[in-house]
Amino acid sequence: MMGVRDPMPGVIYCPKERLEAYVEQGHLPTTGIVDALIASFAEHAERPCLATANRVWTYAEVDELTERFAGALIGLGLKPLERVLFQAQNSPELVFALIGCLKAGLIPTCTLPAHREVEIGYLGRHVDARLHIVQGDDPKFDFPAFAARMAADEIPTVRHLVSLHETSQDGVLQMADLIASQDLGDARAAVAAIQRDPFQVAIFQLSGGTTGVPKVIPRMQNDYLVNATLTAEILGYRADDVMFMQMPIIHNAAMICFLMPTLLTGACFTIAKDMRVESWAELAAAHPPTIMGLIRALLPRLEGLLEVVPSAIDRLRLFWSPDSARVLRAKYRKPAYHMFGMSEGMNMYCREGDPDEALDWTVGRPMSPADEVRLVRPGTLEDIGEGEIGELIARGPYTLSGYYNAPERNRDAFTSDGFYKPGDLMETRLIDGERYYAFAGRTKDVVDRGTEKINCEEVEGAVMTHPAVTSCAVIGMPDPVLGERVCAYVTLRNAGVAPSVEDMQVHLRTIGLAKFKWPERIEQIDVLPTTKVGKLDKAVLREDIVKRMNAQPQPATEVP
């Protein structure tokens, strides 16, 4: 049978005609990411799989740990396709838990450690989460207590809480205890009994939250596999590679461009203890990388790493970067490749052998021959002319067909024939007979802060709960490291005094807004500017903040 066997309510699957074409033309496999991972664990059993500065786990060891964890989850009564909230920083235990959930047939829902009551409450209810997996050893925040409170007060469907690390919180299970409780043979039998469907949901990723809190992105077993496989093929991952990528593993970019391709290839994925330069140096000295993934915001850490370990990139074969490949290539004389991607699917890559013009000025070409890309006049479906900037719309074998249980959003986000509208602006360049794409901005109201896309509307609503504020407009202010930081323009009640950045951050912490969304600069304004038709005119504010920053360049209060 072609297509999903038992459709999940709220999930929009690829239309049958396109699905059949993708499969028949070899663009979409009839196996899924879990089966491929299990096969890779067997094939590469004795090779190093995961490594920290102090320990290495082989593929066989990771396979055993994840089998036992999966068996424990099945033993708790969790059923295939039930949803699991993940909220944890990078660690080997996060990888064990993620793969264990996939083996158990559960659907990881990839929330962020920075999410708090607003986001976790909404997402947990939206996906009917049954399990919440948390960090457990964060010195700055008590995640087990938070998870217990959310289960008791906000997410009635959650039946189990699991900490990746030791905890004394009542009612929270510890992953190590669950793994130790399982006989390996029994666990393998339980995992083998799970019925897998390559056309079914594997994982719930999150959108950047361009219309309120993040939307849920269903990624299918086989589309996730082809996305990871094509990445490995295009970038030339090898079994003897050592991957250094310290961005959040739970992010789609890290998972689909680094973790999954590494594990499918039989290479070694390395994990630093934390984001300090010292931890990076310790890891790179123990396991010199051959591939490194970085964004612009992490370049100072790379420089710090090389001051401590000058030989850290001697074995490096390539850099991957969505926004700094040209800088890395020029500075370190190593191959470096741009890319463009989205959690919803569509990926573009520069490749080995591409002309310098393409490497320097574009984000590359789509990964799959079946990817369909159009550039249209913003707000229309009219194709633009050569050399013009247009709005990207796309569809393909690994690009979603609809957000989970979000009919209103789907009406806005997709064309009638299934093209997804991410809100990105692009232009094309024909170079040596190949069509390349260059990123030219966004149409949507978001702030691109490092790896995060922050919904302006959500932050505006939160800021306006402050008793001194009557109205608010949030924009991105330019930043040389993160790309943009959050700036809030506010009008005040009774001509009062604007809250300081610090006061506002205290208020936003109190109402439970994720820390990375907090404004880092606040500007008081008498009236928010509007267009001739009465709509908020943020273009005026973007020009204004540049002028203010030039005239008064003191740093904004930073949100770490």
PEPE-V703743 format. One record per helix or strand of 2 or more residues. SS is the DSSP state (H for helix, E for strand). FROM is the first residue (numbers start at 1). LEN is the number of residues. Records with the same first field share a line. If there is no record, write none. Layout:
SS->FROM-LEN / FROM-LEN
//
This chain:
H->16-9 / 33-11 / 59-17 / 92-12 / 117-10 / 143-11 / 175-6 / 184-9 / 221-15 / 252-14 / 277-10 / 296-13 / 325-8 / 356-6 / 407-7 / 456-8 / 493-3 / 501-11 / 515-3 / 538-14
E->48-4 / 56-3 / 83-5 / 107-4 / 131-4 / 160-4 / 173-2 / 201-6 / 216-5 / 242-4 / 268-3 / 291-3 / 318-3 / 336-2 / 339-2 / 348-2 / 364-3 / 372-5 / 390-6 / 424-8 / 434-9 / 446-4 / 452-4 / 469-11 / 483-10 / 521-4
//
